[in-house]
Amino acid sequence: MGTTLTGCLDEDDPENSENILYAYMTVGDQDADNVYTLYADGGGIIYPTPASVYALTESYSGLSDIERCYFGMTYQKENYSTDGNGNMIVRNATLKYGITIPVDTIMSAEMADSLKVTSSDSLYQASDWEGFWGYRGYLTATMNLGYSYNTSGTIEPTVTMVCDSIRTDSLFVTLCYNRHASVSYGTSTFIRSYSLNRFEGKIPGTDSILVIARMKGLSGKKFKIGREDLTTGR
């Protein structure tokens, strides 16, 4: 769950000869011609058409306050290329669909304790990890979580990432999930990103960084990121 920007792609149209791409992305700068630079997780740069940005957001600068998104888009074959490292470059992409991904900071253990984020009576068991990765200054988690509901609509759960400890070439974190109600109305996929900026220069070591994450009810996750991934490219 996130904020949906607009519509959807029609993948079943036999007359549609365009290529289709879905990607998690970091929103970069906008140039003088209203063209944004979008950085795809795992590598790749996409330049969407200003017209499609306007159609999504009703403003040519409608992505300026957004850090992270999941986009669906189409592009023509002739607008696809790769750089010297094999990363894709897509120009004149037409954004068709988008979900903004909430971004939060990673909380210190001391702050989490003072705010009772880690109190056992406010934590719930998650249903599943769908994915967890780090790239270009963010850790991103996709999770199956229960949510609550009232007469005003869905009450989205809070998922706070807490830094447990920092060791040589290692970062240990816990995701604290609180659905704010004892009864779950349903289960859905929630996507959250967490900024790594504050850890630049603070994790000792010389090579890649092992990220180890845990969450109540689930087996832990671990993966490596490069030190360059502690800072965003914006």
C-alpha positions, 0 to 999 in steps of 0.5 A: 500500500502507498499513494497511487498516482494514477491508472494502470498499464494494459498489458493484454492489448495486442496492438500495443507494440511498446515495451513495458517496464516496472521498477522501484525508483529513486526520483532525481533532479528535474532539468530545465525542460521538465525532464526528471532523472529516475534511478532504478533500483539495481541499476539503470536510469529512466527519463520520463516524458514531461507529458506523462509526469503531468498526466500522473500528477497534474503538474510538470513538477509533480515528482519534486517532493517524492523520494521513492516510487514504484513505477509502471511505464512503456517505452519504444525499443529505439529509446533503450540503450545501455551504458559501459557497465551494462546498465539500462538507459531509457529515454522518453518513457511514458509513465502509466502508473505509480505508487509513492513509497513512504520514506522514513529515517532509521531510529536509534535504539535509545530514541525507540525505547524512549518513544516506546516503539519497541514495547512488546505490547505494541508490536505485532507479528508480520505475515511475510517478507516479500522483499528486502534490499538496499540501494542508492541510499535506501533500505526498502522492505515489502511486507505482508502485514495485517491492518485495521479499519474504522469508519474513516477507512483503512488504518495503515500500520506503522513500521519503524526501523530501529538501528540495534547496533553497528559493527565492523562492516555490519548494520543490525536493524529491527523493523517494529510493526504496530497495526494500532489495533488488536483485531486485524481487518485484513492483510495486504502488501506494504512498502516502506523505504528507510534513508541510510544517509546518517550512516555514511562514515559511521560503519567501520570497515573497508569493503561492503556492508552486511545488513541484518534485519529482523522482524517479529514473527519472521525469519531474519533477512541479510544481504550486502550493500556497497558503501556507496549505497549509504548515500543517495544520488539525488 
